């Protein structure tokens, strides 16, 4: 795998699903940006929250995916859609462990699940439920954008989370946001980040920016960490795409 090729495990380019692309035109522009930056494959991860049934969510996701595939037929991005794996960014809720549909929210047919934790101060129940989710539903949890939870005063519990058997994902935006690079650097150098993804939502709002993030890390001398994180992305994507039949 060339250094600048990457696989993105956290994206929101399915049109009309959530805060991501509004339509197929914007989705195609996002895919163009991703491909131009070296994206070789992606997992689409629309948000799922418990106020919707899993069945309804899966139907909406499938329809959005098929409509995008149809819109890109005959274009230069038709082949990219064959690299796309269906996944979900699952919003935390203590009732998740009781949901037998959880495997259907994983990436492809794999057992990896992208979990968004609460944007509020946690308690130990949150960590206990993450642990129970892994044990009861037999899934491998990837924690979405860990850096976004620090502002809620969760430092002690975050340190406990890091001792658990979870994988940690960072958004590329954290490396590029003004005033955040030092914190991102500390997390990466201390091996608190396993996976680097864009969490791209649109062409302007959270755009694909892996190329810029890699360039900034290279200037900081993080060559080994870049390779480590992108290799983790590749390994997980390979498992997800193989299980999905891509």
C-alpha positions as CSV (number, residue, x, y, z in Angstrom):
1,X,0.0,0.0,0.0
2,X,1.5,3.3,-1.1
3,X,1.9,5.9,1.7
4,X,-0.8,8.2,0.3
5,X,-3.4,5.6,-0.5
6,X,-6.0,5.2,2.2
7,X,-9.2,3.5,3.2
8,X,-11.8,5.6,5.0
9,X,-13.9,3.8,7.6
10,X,-16.0,6.8,8.7
11,X,-17.9,8.7,6.0
12,X,-21.3,10.3,5.4
13,X,-21.6,10.6,1.7
14,X,-24.9,8.7,1.2
15,X,-27.3,11.4,0.0
16,X,-30.2,12.3,2.2
17,X,-29.4,10.1,5.1
18,X,-28.4,12.5,7.9
19,X,-26.2,15.5,8.2
20,X,-24.2,14.3,5.2
21,X,-24.8,15.0,1.5
22,X,-28.0,16.6,0.5
23,X,-28.2,15.0,-3.0
24,X,-26.3,12.8,-5.4
25,X,-24.5,15.7,-7.0
26,X,-22.9,16.6,-3.8
27,X,-22.1,13.0,-3.1
28,X,-20.4,12.7,-6.4
29,X,-18.3,15.8,-5.7
30,X,-17.3,14.3,-2.3
31,X,-16.3,11.0,-4.0
32,X,-14.2,13.0,-6.5
33,X,-12.4,14.7,-3.6
34,X,-11.8,11.4,-1.9
35,X,-10.5,9.7,-5.0
36,X,-8.3,12.6,-5.9
37,X,-6.7,12.4,-2.4
38,X,-6.0,8.7,-2.8
39,X,-9.0,7.0,-1.3
40,X,-9.1,3.4,-2.5
41,X,-12.3,2.3,-0.7
42,X,-14.7,3.5,2.0
43,X,-17.2,2.4,4.6
44,X,-20.3,4.6,4.6
45,X,-21.5,5.2,8.2
46,X,-24.8,7.1,8.4
47,X,-26.0,7.8,11.9
48,X,-28.3,5.5,13.7
49,X,-30.1,6.5,16.9
50,X,-32.6,4.5,18.9
51,X,-35.5,6.8,18.2
52,X,-35.7,4.9,14.8
53,X,-36.2,1.2,14.3
54,X,-33.3,-0.7,12.9
55,X,-35.5,-2.0,10.1
56,X,-36.5,1.5,9.0
57,X,-32.9,2.7,9.2
58,X,-31.6,-0.2,7.1
59,X,-34.2,0.4,4.5
60,X,-33.3,4.1,4.2
61,X,-29.6,3.2,4.0
62,X,-30.1,0.6,1.3
63,X,-32.3,3.0,-0.8
64,X,-29.8,5.8,-0.5
65,X,-26.9,3.5,-1.5
66,X,-28.8,2.1,-4.5
67,X,-29.9,5.6,-5.7
68,X,-26.3,6.7,-5.6
69,X,-25.1,3.6,-7.4
70,X,-27.7,4.3,-10.1
71,X,-26.8,8.0,-10.4
72,X,-23.1,7.2,-10.9
73,X,-23.6,4.5,-13.5
74,X,-21.6,5.3,-16.6
75,X,-19.5,7.9,-14.8
76,X,-15.8,7.6,-13.8
77,X,-16.9,6.9,-10.2
78,X,-19.0,3.9,-10.9
79,X,-16.1,1.6,-10.1
80,X,-15.6,3.4,-6.8
81,X,-19.1,2.4,-5.6
82,X,-18.0,-1.2,-5.9
83,X,-15.5,-0.5,-3.1
84,X,-18.1,0.9,-0.8
85,X,-19.0,-1.1,2.3
86,X,-22.3,-0.4,4.2
87,X,-21.7,0.5,7.9
88,X,-23.3,2.6,10.6
89,X,-22.2,5.2,13.2
90,X,-24.3,3.9,16.1
91,X,-25.3,6.4,18.7
92,X,-24.8,5.1,22.2
93,X,-27.8,4.1,24.3
94,X,-27.8,1.8,27.3
95,X,-30.5,-0.3,25.6
96,X,-28.2,-1.3,22.6
97,X,-27.2,-4.6,24.2
98,X,-30.8,-5.7,24.1
99,X,-31.1,-5.2,20.3
100,X,-30.6,-8.5,18.4
101,X,-30.2,-6.5,15.2
102,X,-26.9,-5.1,16.3
103,X,-24.9,-7.3,13.9
104,X,-26.8,-5.6,11.0
105,X,-25.3,-2.3,12.1
106,X,-21.7,-3.6,11.8
107,X,-19.4,-2.8,8.9
108,X,-20.3,-5.1,6.0
109,X,-20.8,-8.6,7.5
110,X,-17.9,-8.2,9.8
111,X,-18.1,-7.8,13.6
112,X,-16.7,-4.2,13.7
113,X,-19.1,-1.6,14.9
114,X,-18.5,2.2,15.0
115,X,-19.9,3.6,18.2
116,X,-20.5,7.3,19.0
117,X,-20.4,8.0,22.7
118,X,-22.6,10.6,24.4
119,X,-21.7,14.3,24.0
120,X,-22.2,14.9,27.7
121,X,-20.4,14.0,30.9
122,X,-20.2,10.2,31.3
123,X,-20.5,7.9,34.3
124,X,-19.1,4.4,34.7
125,X,-22.4,3.0,33.4
126,X,-21.4,4.1,29.9
127,X,-18.1,2.1,30.0
128,X,-19.9,-0.8,31.6
129,X,-22.4,-0.9,28.8
130,X,-19.7,-0.6,26.1
131,X,-18.1,-3.7,27.7
132,X,-21.4,-5.5,27.9
133,X,-22.1,-4.7,24.2
134,X,-18.8,-6.4,23.2
135,X,-19.5,-9.4,25.4
136,X,-23.2,-9.9,24.8
137,X,-23.4,-9.1,21.1
138,X,-19.8,-10.3,20.3
139,X,-18.8,-7.2,18.4
140,X,-15.5,-5.3,18.1
141,X,-16.1,-1.7,19.1
142,X,-14.4,1.2,17.3
143,X,-14.9,4.4,19.3
144,X,-15.7,7.3,16.9
145,X,-13.7,10.5,17.2
146,X,-12.5,10.1,20.8
147,X,-11.1,13.6,20.8
148,X,-14.5,15.2,20.7
149,X,-15.4,13.9,24.2
150,X,-12.6,15.5,26.1
151,X,-14.4,18.8,26.4
152,X,-17.1,17.2,28.6
153,X,-14.6,16.6,31.4
154,X,-14.3,12.9,30.8
155,X,-10.6,12.6,31.1
156,X,-10.5,10.0,33.9
157,X,-13.2,7.9,32.2
158,X,-11.5,8.3,28.8
159,X,-8.3,6.9,30.4
160,X,-10.3,3.9,31.6
161,X,-11.8,3.5,28.2
162,X,-8.3,3.3,26.7
163,X,-7.6,0.3,28.9
164,X,-10.5,-1.6,27.4
165,X,-10.4,-3.8,24.4
166,X,-11.7,-1.1,22.0
167,X,-10.2,0.6,19.0
168,X,-9.9,4.4,18.9
169,X,-10.7,6.5,15.8
170,X,-9.6,10.1,15.3
171,X,-11.0,12.6,12.8
172,X,-8.6,14.2,10.4
173,X,-10.3,17.5,11.3
174,X,-8.7,17.4,14.7
175,X,-5.2,17.6,13.1
176,X,-6.2,20.6,11.1
177,X,-8.4,22.6,13.5
178,X,-6.8,25.7,14.8
179,X,-5.4,25.1,18.3
180,X,-6.0,21.4,18.3
181,X,-2.9,20.0,16.6
182,X,-0.8,19.8,19.8
183,X,-3.6,17.7,21.4
184,X,-3.9,15.5,18.3
185,X,-0.1,15.1,18.2
186,X,0.0,14.0,21.9
187,X,-2.8,11.4,21.3
188,X,-1.1,10.0,18.3
189,X,2.4,9.8,19.7
190,X,1.1,8.2,22.9
191,X,-0.5,5.5,20.7
192,X,-4.0,6.6,21.8
193,X,-5.2,6.5,18.2
194,X,-5.6,3.3,16.2
195,X,-7.5,4.6,13.1
196,X,-7.5,7.9,11.2
197,X,-10.7,8.7,9.3
198,X,-12.2,11.8,7.7
199,X,-15.8,11.6,9.1
200,X,-16.6,13.6,5.9
201,X,-20.1,15.0,5.7
202,X,-20.0,17.3,2.7
203,X,-17.9,19.3,0.3
204,X,-17.7,22.3,2.7
205,X,-18.9,21.0,6.1
206,X,-16.4,18.4,7.3
207,X,-15.1,17.8,3.7
208,X,-12.7,14.9,2.8
209,X,-9.3,16.2,4.0
210,X,-7.1,13.1,4.5
211,X,-4.4,14.5,2.2
212,X,-4.0,17.7,4.2
213,X,-4.0,15.8,7.5
214,X,-1.3,13.4,6.2
215,X,0.8,16.3,4.9
216,X,0.7,18.0,8.3
217,X,1.7,14.8,10.1
218,X,4.6,14.3,7.7
219,X,5.8,17.8,8.5
220,X,5.7,16.9,12.2
221,X,7.8,13.7,11.5
222,X,5.0,11.2,12.3
223,X,5.9,8.9,9.4
224,X,5.7,5.7,11.4
225,X,2.4,6.7,13.0
226,X,0.9,7.6,9.6
227,X,1.8,4.1,8.3
228,X,0.5,2.4,11.5
229,X,-2.9,4.1,11.4
230,X,-3.4,3.7,7.6
231,X,-2.4,0.1,7.8
232,X,-5.0,-0.4,10.6
233,X,-7.6,1.2,8.3
234,X,-6.6,-1.1,5.5
235,X,-6.7,-4.3,7.6
236,X,-10.2,-3.5,8.9
237,X,-11.5,-2.4,5.5
238,X,-10.1,-5.6,4.0
239,X,-12.0,-7.7,6.5
240,X,-15.2,-5.7,6.1
241,X,-15.1,-5.7,2.3
242,X,-14.2,-9.4,2.1
243,X,-17.1,-10.3,4.4
244,X,-19.4,-8.0,2.4
245,X,-18.5,-9.8,-0.8
246,X,-16.8,-6.8,-2.5
